[in-house]
Amino acid sequence: MRTADILTALRFALTPVVMWLVFSDQAVAALCVFAIGSLSDVLDGLCARRGTKESLYGPTFDGLADFTLIYGTTLALSIRGEAFWLMVVALVSIAYLIPVISIISR
């Protein structure tokens, strides 16, 4: 497993932690863990570009991890009433429509 893949997997692992912290009303801790997840995204990008091995699944794995962290956090905030449901619906719709439109346009 490449370093970039490990950092990407870290975002999957941090998503339920962030959601639990949001539900536990620990906003500062949730923000810190979310920041660590965001930093792992930057670092995995650097590692992937510097690495000599190329991965066919890497970009998809990275995108899915980003999707999971961002939308999991947004969903938790929405359930708590800290974010608007319309925003969640719009973000998820955009995230699904972009790949579908891309595939159709090819």
N, CA, C and O atoms as a GROMACS GRO file, in nm:
protein
  424
    1MET      N    1   0.084  -0.118   0.000
    1MET     CA    2   0.000   0.000   0.000
    1MET      C    3   0.089   0.125   0.000
    1MET      O    4   0.186   0.133   0.075
    2ARG      N    5   0.055   0.218  -0.083
    2ARG     CA    6   0.132   0.341  -0.093
    2ARG      C    7   0.098   0.436   0.020
    2ARG      O    8  -0.009   0.425   0.081
    3THR      N    9   0.188   0.529   0.049
    3THR     CA   10   0.166   0.630   0.154
    3THR      C   11   0.042   0.712   0.123
    3THR      O   12  -0.036   0.743   0.213
    4ALA      N   13   0.023   0.746  -0.003
    4ALA     CA   14  -0.094   0.825  -0.042
    4ALA      C   15  -0.223   0.748  -0.011
    4ALA      O   16  -0.322   0.808   0.031
    5ASP      N   17  -0.222   0.617  -0.031
    5ASP     CA   18  -0.341   0.536  -0.002
    5ASP      C   19  -0.369   0.530   0.148
    5ASP      O   20  -0.484   0.530   0.190
    6ILE      N   21  -0.264   0.524   0.228
    6ILE     CA   22  -0.281   0.522   0.373
    6ILE      C   23  -0.341   0.654   0.421
    6ILE      O   24  -0.430   0.656   0.507
    7LEU      N   25  -0.292   0.765   0.366
    7LEU     CA   26  -0.346   0.896   0.404
    7LEU      C   27  -0.492   0.910   0.358
    7LEU      O   28  -0.573   0.972   0.427
    8THR      N   29  -0.524   0.854   0.243
    8THR     CA   30  -0.662   0.857   0.196
    8THR      C   31  -0.751   0.773   0.287
    8THR      O   32  -0.861   0.815   0.322
    9ALA      N   33  -0.703   0.656   0.326
    9ALA     CA   34  -0.780   0.570   0.416
    9ALA      C   35  -0.802   0.638   0.551
    9ALA      O   36  -0.903   0.614   0.617
   10LEU      N   37  -0.708   0.722   0.591
   10LEU     CA   38  -0.723   0.796   0.717
   10LEU      C   39  -0.848   0.884   0.714
   10LEU      O   40  -0.917   0.897   0.816
   11ARG      N   41  -0.879   0.943   0.599
   11ARG     CA   42  -1.000   1.026   0.588
   11ARG      C   43  -1.126   0.944   0.608
   11ARG      O   44  -1.222   0.991   0.669
   12PHE      N   45  -1.126   0.820   0.558
   12PHE     CA   46  -1.241   0.733   0.583
   12PHE      C   47  -1.255   0.705   0.732
   12PHE      O   48  -1.366   0.705   0.785
   13ALA      N   49  -1.143   0.681   0.799
   13ALA     CA   50  -1.147   0.651   0.942
   13ALA      C   51  -1.187   0.773   1.025
   13ALA      O   52  -1.250   0.758   1.130
   14LEU      N   53  -1.151   0.891   0.981
   14LEU     CA   54  -1.181   1.012   1.057
   14LEU      C   55  -1.326   1.058   1.042
   14LEU      O   56  -1.377   1.131   1.128
   15THR      N   57  -1.393   1.017   0.936
   15THR     CA   58  -1.531   1.062   0.913
   15THR      C   59  -1.625   1.027   1.028
   15THR      O   60  -1.694   1.116   1.077
   16PRO      N   61  -1.632   0.901   1.074
   16PRO     CA   62  -1.722   0.874   1.186
   16PRO      C   63  -1.680   0.945   1.314
   16PRO      O   64  -1.764   0.977   1.398
   17VAL      N   65  -1.550   0.969   1.331
   17VAL     CA   66  -1.503   1.041   1.449
   17VAL      C   67  -1.555   1.184   1.447
   17VAL      O   68  -1.606   1.233   1.548
   18VAL      N   69  -1.544   1.250   1.333
   18VAL     CA   70  -1.594   1.387   1.320
   18VAL      C   71  -1.745   1.389   1.345
   18VAL      O   72  -1.795   1.475   1.417
   19MET      N   73  -1.816   1.295   1.285
   19MET     CA   74  -1.961   1.292   1.303
   19MET      C   75  -1.999   1.270   1.450
   19MET      O   76  -2.090   1.334   1.501
   20TRP      N   77  -1.929   1.180   1.517
   20TRP     CA   78  -1.955   1.154   1.658
   20TRP      C   79  -1.928   1.279   1.742
   20TRP      O   80  -2.005   1.311   1.833
   21LEU      N   81  -1.820   1.351   1.711
   21LEU     CA   82  -1.788   1.473   1.784
   21LEU      C   83  -1.893   1.582   1.761
   21LEU      O   84  -1.926   1.657   1.852
   22VAL      N   85  -1.944   1.590   1.639
   22VAL     CA   86  -2.052   1.686   1.611
   22VAL      C   87  -2.175   1.651   1.693
   22VAL      O   88  -2.235   1.739   1.755
   23PHE      N   89  -2.212   1.524   1.695
   23PHE     CA   90  -2.330   1.482   1.772
   23PHE      C   91  -2.308   1.495   1.922
   23PHE      O   92  -2.404   1.512   1.998
   24SER      N   93  -2.182   1.488   1.966
   24SER     CA   94  -2.150   1.501   2.108
   24SER      C   95  -2.134   1.646   2.151
   24SER      O   96  -2.097   1.674   2.266
   25ASP      N   97  -2.161   1.739   2.060
   25ASP     CA   98  -2.152   1.882   2.087
   25ASP      C   99  -2.010   1.925   2.127
   25ASP      O  100  -1.991   2.007   2.217
   26GLN      N  101  -1.912   1.869   2.058
   26GLN     CA  102  -1.772   1.904   2.079
   26GLN      C  103  -1.719   1.967   1.950
   26GLN      O  104  -1.642   1.906   1.877
   27ALA      N  105  -1.763   2.089   1.926
   27ALA     CA  106  -1.736   2.156   1.799
   27ALA      C  107  -1.587   2.179   1.774
   27ALA      O  108  -1.540   2.158   1.662
   28VAL      N  109  -1.514   2.221   1.876
   28VAL     CA  110  -1.371   2.249   1.856
   28VAL      C  111  -1.296   2.121   1.821
   28VAL      O  112  -1.212   2.120   1.731
   29ALA      N  113  -1.325   2.013   1.893
   29ALA     CA  114  -1.260   1.885   1.864
   29ALA      C  115  -1.297   1.836   1.724
   29ALA      O  116  -1.212   1.786   1.651
   30ALA      N  117  -1.425   1.852   1.687
   30ALA     CA  118  -1.469   1.811   1.553
   30ALA      C  119  -1.396   1.891   1.446
   30ALA      O  120  -1.355   1.836   1.344
   31LEU      N  121  -1.380   2.020   1.470
   31LEU     CA  122  -1.308   2.106   1.375
   31LEU      C  123  -1.162   2.063   1.362
   31LEU      O  124  -1.107   2.060   1.252
   32CYS      N  125  -1.099   2.030   1.474
   32CYS     CA  126  -0.959   1.986   1.471
   32CYS      C  127  -0.943   1.855   1.395
   32CYS      O  128  -0.850   1.841   1.315
   33VAL      N  129  -1.032   1.760   1.420
   33VAL     CA  130  -1.024   1.631   1.350
   33VAL      C  131  -1.054   1.650   1.201
   33VAL      O  132  -0.990   1.587   1.116
   34PHE      N  133  -1.151   1.736   1.168
   34PHE     CA  134  -1.181   1.766   1.028
   34PHE      C  135  -1.059   1.830   0.962
   34PHE      O  136  -1.028   1.800   0.846
   35ALA      N  137  -0.990   1.919   1.034
   35ALA     CA  138  -0.869   1.983   0.979
   35ALA      C  139  -0.760   1.880   0.954
   35ALA      O  140  -0.688   1.889   0.854
   36ILE      N  141  -0.746   1.783   1.042
   36ILE     CA  142  -0.648   1.676   1.021
   36ILE      C  143  -0.683   1.597   0.895
   36ILE      O  144  -0.596   1.563   0.815
   37GLY      N  145  -0.812   1.568   0.877
   37GLY     CA  146  -0.856   1.498   0.757
   37GLY      C  147  -0.829   1.579   0.631
   37GLY      O  148  -0.788   1.524   0.529
   38SER      N  149  -0.852   1.709   0.639
   38SER     CA  150  -0.825   1.797   0.524
   38SER      C  151  -0.676   1.804   0.494
   38SER      O  152  -0.635   1.805   0.378
   39LEU      N  153  -0.595   1.808   0.598
   39LEU     CA  154  -0.450   1.809   0.580
   39LEU      C  155  -0.403   1.678   0.517
   39LEU      O  156  -0.311   1.677   0.436
   40SER      N  157  -0.467   1.566   0.554
   40SER     CA  158  -0.430   1.438   0.494
   40SER      C  159  -0.459   1.438   0.344
   40SER      O  160  -0.390   1.369   0.267
   41ASP      N  161  -0.560   1.514   0.302
   41ASP     CA  162  -0.590   1.525   0.159
   41ASP      C  163  -0.477   1.596   0.085
   41ASP      O  164  -0.435   1.554  -0.022
   42VAL      N  165  -0.428   1.703   0.145
   42VAL     CA  166  -0.316   1.777   0.085
   42VAL      C  167  -0.191   1.689   0.079
   42VAL      O  168  -0.124   1.682  -0.024
   43LEU      N  169  -0.162   1.621   0.189
   43LEU     CA  170  -0.042   1.538   0.195
   43LEU      C  171  -0.050   1.418   0.101
   43LEU      O  172   0.050   1.380   0.040
   44ASP      N  173  -0.169   1.358   0.088
   44ASP     CA  174  -0.178   1.243  -0.003
   44ASP      C  175  -0.161   1.287  -0.148
   44ASP      O  176  -0.109   1.212  -0.230
   45GLY      N  177  -0.204   1.409  -0.180
   45GLY     CA  178  -0.181   1.462  -0.314
   45GLY      C  179  -0.033   1.480  -0.342
   45GLY      O  180   0.015   1.447  -0.451
   46LEU      N  181   0.038   1.534  -0.244
   46LEU     CA  182   0.183   1.551  -0.259
   46LEU      C  183   0.253   1.416  -0.273
   46LEU      O  184   0.340   1.400  -0.358
   47CYS      N  185   0.215   1.321  -0.190
   47CYS     CA  186   0.277   1.187  -0.197
   47CYS      C  187   0.247   1.118  -0.330
   47CYS      O  188   0.334   1.053  -0.387
   48ALA      N  189   0.126   1.134  -0.377
   48ALA     CA  190   0.088   1.069  -0.503
   48ALA      C  191   0.166   1.128  -0.621
   48ALA      O  192   0.206   1.055  -0.712
   49ARG      N  193   0.187   1.257  -0.619
   49ARG     CA  194   0.262   1.320  -0.729
   49ARG      C  195   0.411   1.288  -0.722
   49ARG      O  196   0.476   1.277  -0.826
   50ARG      N  197   0.464   1.272  -0.602
   50ARG     CA  198   0.606   1.241  -0.587
   50ARG      C  199   0.637   1.093  -0.606
   50ARG      O  200   0.750   1.057  -0.641
   51GLY      N  201   0.539   1.010  -0.584
   51GLY     CA  202   0.562   0.865  -0.593
   51GLY      C  203   0.590   0.819  -0.734
   51GLY      O  204   0.553   0.884  -0.832
   52THR      N  205   0.657   0.706  -0.742
   52THR     CA  206   0.689   0.651  -0.873
   52THR      C  207   0.584   0.551  -0.920
   52THR      O  208   0.572   0.523  -1.039
   53LYS      N  209   0.508   0.496  -0.825
   53LYS     CA  210   0.403   0.400  -0.862
   53LYS      C  211   0.276   0.475  -0.897
   53LYS      O  212   0.237   0.570  -0.829
   54GLU      N  213   0.212   0.430  -1.004
   54GLU     CA  214   0.083   0.487  -1.040
   54GLU      C  215  -0.026   0.387  -1.006
   54GLU      O  216  -0.009   0.266  -1.018
   55SER      N  217  -0.138   0.442  -0.963
   55SER     CA  218  -0.249   0.357  -0.922
   55SER      C  219  -0.370   0.390  -1.008
   55SER      O  220  -0.403   0.507  -1.028
   56LEU      N  221  -0.436   0.288  -1.058
   56LEU     CA  222  -0.557   0.311  -1.136
   56LEU      C  223  -0.673   0.353  -1.047
   56LEU      O  224  -0.760   0.429  -1.090
   57TYR      N  225  -0.675   0.303  -0.923
   57TYR     CA  226  -0.785   0.334  -0.833
   57TYR      C  227  -0.760   0.458  -0.748
   57TYR      O  228  -0.853   0.506  -0.682
   58GLY      N  229  -0.640   0.511  -0.747
   58GLY     CA  230  -0.603   0.622  -0.661
   58GLY      C  231  -0.693   0.744  -0.669
   58GLY      O  232  -0.743   0.790  -0.566
   59PRO      N  233  -0.715   0.798  -0.788
   59PRO     CA  234  -0.801   0.916  -0.797
   59PRO      C  235  -0.945   0.889  -0.752
   59PRO      O  236  -1.008   0.975  -0.690
   60THR      N  237  -0.996   0.770  -0.782
   60THR     CA  238  -1.132   0.736  -0.739
   60THR      C  239  -1.138   0.719  -0.588
   60THR      O  240  -1.232   0.766  -0.524
   61PHE      N  241  -1.039   0.652  -0.531
   61PHE     CA  242  -1.030   0.630  -0.387
   61PHE      C  243  -1.020   0.764  -0.315
   61PHE      O  244  -1.086   0.784  -0.212
   62ASP      N  245  -0.940   0.854  -0.366
   62ASP     CA  246  -0.923   0.987  -0.306
   62ASP      C  247  -1.054   1.066  -0.313
   62ASP      O  248  -1.094   1.129  -0.215
   63GLY      N  249  -1.118   1.064  -0.427
   63GLY     CA  250  -1.245   1.137  -0.442
   63GLY      C  251  -1.353   1.084  -0.350
   63GLY      O  252  -1.431   1.161  -0.293
   64LEU      N  253  -1.358   0.952  -0.336
   64LEU     CA  254  -1.457   0.892  -0.247
   64LEU      C  255  -1.429   0.928  -0.101
   64LEU      O  256  -1.522   0.952  -0.024
   65ALA      N  257  -1.302   0.933  -0.063
   65ALA     CA  258  -1.266   0.973   0.073
   65ALA      C  259  -1.304   1.118   0.099
   65ALA      O  260  -1.354   1.152   0.206
   66ASP      N  261  -1.279   1.205   0.001
   66ASP     CA  262  -1.318   1.346   0.014
   66ASP      C  263  -1.469   1.358   0.030
   66ASP      O  264  -1.518   1.429   0.117
   67PHE      N  265  -1.540   1.286  -0.055
   67PHE     CA  266  -1.686   1.288  -0.052
   67PHE      C  267  -1.736   1.242   0.086
   67PHE      O  268  -1.825   1.305   0.144
   68THR      N  269  -1.680   1.135   0.136
   68THR     CA  270  -1.723   1.080   0.264
   68THR      C  271  -1.699   1.177   0.378
   68THR      O  272  -1.788   1.198   0.461
   69LEU      N  273  -1.581   1.237   0.384
   69LEU     CA  274  -1.549   1.330   0.494
   69LEU      C  275  -1.636   1.455   0.487
   69LEU      O  276  -1.694   1.495   0.588
   70ILE      N  277  -1.646   1.515   0.372
   70ILE     CA  278  -1.719   1.642   0.360
   70ILE      C  279  -1.869   1.622   0.379
   70ILE      O  280  -1.932   1.695   0.454
   71TYR      N  281  -1.925   1.523   0.310
   71TYR     CA  282  -2.070   1.506   0.318
   71TYR      C  283  -2.114   1.438   0.447
   71TYR      O  284  -2.225   1.462   0.494
   72GLY      N  285  -2.030   1.356   0.505
   72GLY     CA  286  -2.060   1.299   0.636
   72GLY      C  287  -2.068   1.407   0.742
   72GLY      O  288  -2.157   1.408   0.826
   73THR      N  289  -1.972   1.499   0.737
   73THR     CA  290  -1.971   1.612   0.830
   73THR      C  291  -2.091   1.703   0.807
   73THR      O  292  -2.156   1.746   0.902
   74THR      N  293  -2.118   1.733   0.682
   74THR     CA  294  -2.232   1.820   0.650
   74THR      C  295  -2.363   1.755   0.692
   74THR      O  296  -2.452   1.824   0.742
   75LEU      N  297  -2.376   1.626   0.672
   75LEU     CA  298  -2.496   1.555   0.713
   75LEU      C  299  -2.514   1.560   0.865
   75LEU      O  300  -2.624   1.584   0.914
   76ALA      N  301  -2.406   1.538   0.938
   76ALA     CA  302  -2.414   1.544   1.085
   76ALA      C  303  -2.455   1.683   1.131
   76ALA      O  304  -2.537   1.697   1.222
   77LEU      N  305  -2.399   1.785   1.069
   77LEU     CA  306  -2.436   1.922   1.106
   77LEU      C  307  -2.583   1.950   1.072
   77LEU      O  308  -2.651   2.022   1.146
   78SER      N  309  -2.631   1.894   0.964
   78SER     CA  310  -2.771   1.914   0.924
   78SER      C  311  -2.866   1.847   1.023
   78SER      O  312  -2.968   1.904   1.061
   79ILE      N  313  -2.832   1.727   1.063
   79ILE     CA  314  -2.916   1.654   1.158
   79ILE      C  315  -2.924   1.731   1.290
   79ILE      O  316  -3.028   1.733   1.355
   80ARG      N  317  -2.814   1.792   1.329
   80ARG     CA  318  -2.813   1.871   1.452
   80ARG      C  319  -2.881   2.007   1.435
   80ARG      O  320  -2.903   2.078   1.534
   81GLY      N  321  -2.913   2.043   1.313
   81GLY     CA  322  -2.977   2.171   1.289
   81GLY      C  323  -2.878   2.285   1.271
   81GLY      O  324  -2.917   2.402   1.276
   82GLU      N  325  -2.752   2.253   1.251
   82GLU     CA  326  -2.648   2.354   1.234
   82GLU      C  327  -2.627   2.391   1.088
   82GLU      O  328  -2.560   2.490   1.059
   83ALA      N  329  -2.683   2.314   0.996
   83ALA     CA  330  -2.670   2.342   0.853
   83ALA      C  331  -2.807   2.321   0.789
   83ALA      O  332  -2.892   2.252   0.844
   84PHE      N  333  -2.827   2.381   0.674
   84PHE     CA  334  -2.954   2.370   0.605
   84PHE      C  335  -2.960   2.241   0.524
   84PHE      O  336  -2.863   2.204   0.457
   85TRP      N  337  -3.075   2.173   0.529
   85TRP     CA  338  -3.094   2.051   0.451
   85TRP      C  339  -3.082   2.077   0.302
   85TRP      O  340  -3.032   1.994   0.226
   86LEU      N  341  -3.129   2.194   0.260
   86LEU     CA  342  -3.121   2.227   0.118
   86LEU      C  343  -2.976   2.227   0.070
   86LEU      O  344  -2.947   2.186  -0.042
   87MET      N  345  -2.886   2.274   0.156
   87MET     CA  346  -2.743   2.275   0.121
   87MET      C  347  -2.692   2.131   0.104
   87MET      O  348  -2.617   2.103   0.010
   88VAL      N  349  -2.732   2.043   0.193
   88VAL     CA  350  -2.689   1.903   0.184
   88VAL      C  351  -2.741   1.840   0.056
   88VAL      O  352  -2.666   1.773  -0.016
   89VAL      N  353  -2.868   1.862   0.027
   89VAL     CA  354  -2.927   1.806  -0.095
   89VAL      C  355  -2.857   1.861  -0.219
   89VAL      O  356  -2.828   1.787  -0.312
   90ALA      N  357  -2.830   1.990  -0.220
   90ALA     CA  358  -2.763   2.052  -0.335
   90ALA      C  359  -2.622   1.997  -0.353
   90ALA      O  360  -2.582   1.965  -0.465
   91LEU      N  361  -2.546   1.987  -0.244
   91LEU     CA  362  -2.408   1.937  -0.254
   91LEU      C  363  -2.403   1.792  -0.299
   91LEU      O  364  -2.321   1.756  -0.384
   92VAL      N  365  -2.489   1.710  -0.244
   92VAL     CA  366  -2.491   1.569  -0.283
   92VAL      C  367  -2.537   1.554  -0.428
   92VAL      O  368  -2.483   1.472  -0.502
   93SER      N  369  -2.636   1.632  -0.468
   93SER     CA  370  -2.683   1.627  -0.607
   93SER      C  371  -2.573   1.665  -0.704
   93SER      O  372  -2.553   1.600  -0.806
   94ILE      N  373  -2.502   1.771  -0.672
   94ILE     CA  374  -2.391   1.814  -0.758
   94ILE      C  375  -2.284   1.706  -0.764
   94ILE      O  376  -2.231   1.676  -0.871
   95ALA      N  377  -2.252   1.646  -0.650
   95ALA     CA  378  -2.148   1.544  -0.646
   95ALA      C  379  -2.185   1.422  -0.730
   95ALA      O  380  -2.098   1.359  -0.788
   96TYR      N  381  -2.313   1.390  -0.738
   96TYR     CA  382  -2.355   1.276  -0.819
   96TYR      C  383  -2.376   1.315  -0.965
   96TYR      O  384  -2.350   1.234  -1.054
   97LEU      N  385  -2.422   1.436  -0.991
   97LEU     CA  386  -2.452   1.475  -1.128
   97LEU      C  387  -2.326   1.499  -1.212
   97LEU      O  388  -2.326   1.469  -1.332
   98ILE      N  389  -2.222   1.552  -1.153
   98ILE     CA  390  -2.101   1.582  -1.229
   98ILE      C  391  -2.044   1.456  -1.295
   98ILE      O  392  -2.018   1.459  -1.416
   99PRO      N  393  -2.023   1.345  -1.222
   99PRO     CA  394  -1.973   1.225  -1.290
   99PRO      C  395  -2.071   1.170  -1.394
   99PRO      O  396  -2.029   1.122  -1.499
  100VAL      N  397  -2.199   1.177  -1.364
  100VAL     CA  398  -2.300   1.125  -1.458
  100VAL      C  399  -2.296   1.207  -1.587
  100VAL      O  400  -2.298   1.150  -1.696
  101ILE      N  401  -2.292   1.338  -1.576
  101ILE     CA  402  -2.285   1.424  -1.694
  101ILE      C  403  -2.155   1.400  -1.770
  101ILE      O  404  -2.154   1.399  -1.894
  102SER      N  405  -2.046   1.380  -1.697
  102SER     CA  406  -1.918   1.352  -1.760
  102SER      C  407  -1.923   1.222  -1.842
  102SER      O  408  -1.870   1.216  -1.953
  103ILE      N  409  -1.986   1.119  -1.785
  103ILE     CA  410  -1.996   0.991  -1.854
  103ILE      C  411  -2.088   1.004  -1.977
  103ILE      O  412  -2.056   0.950  -2.083
  104ILE      N  413  -2.198   1.074  -1.962
  104ILE     CA  414  -2.290   1.093  -2.075
  104ILE      C  415  -2.225   1.172  -2.187
  104ILE      O  416  -2.245   1.142  -2.304
  105SER      N  417  -2.147   1.273  -2.152
  105SER     CA  418  -2.085   1.357  -2.254
  105SER      C  419  -1.978   1.285  -2.334
  105SER      O  420  -1.945   1.327  -2.445
  106ARG      N  421  -1.924   1.177  -2.281
  106ARG     CA  422  -1.822   1.101  -2.354
  106ARG      C  423  -1.889   1.016  -2.458
  106ARG      O  424  -1.821   0.944  -2.532
   0.00000   0.00000   0.00000
